[in-house]
Amino acid sequence: MARPIPCSIIFNTKWGYIMTPIDCESIRKAEKLAEDFGMAYRIFDHSGKLLRRGWKS
C-alpha cells in the first residue's frame, strides 16, 4: 500500500477569488474536501508541484 502524500488544496470561487490554502494529509482527503466544497480546485504537494486540478460539483 502506498503512503499518503501530504498536500495543500487551493479553491477558486465563481467570482474569481482564491481561498487560503488548506493542508491535507493525503490527495484522497483533499479530493474529498473538493467534493464537499463544490468549487474549482488545485492540489499541490509541499514542494509546489501541481498534483491535481479540476472542478467537483
C-alpha angles and dihedrals in degrees: 000000000000121000118247115260113225111229146159127239125209122195128206118207123220088253092060099257120140115221125219112274116263119212116227133188094229144002090252092056090047091053090049088053089050090054090051094050097042097210138115110283146182125203119206131182116232092265090060099256114145109240104172140354135181149104125283120191 
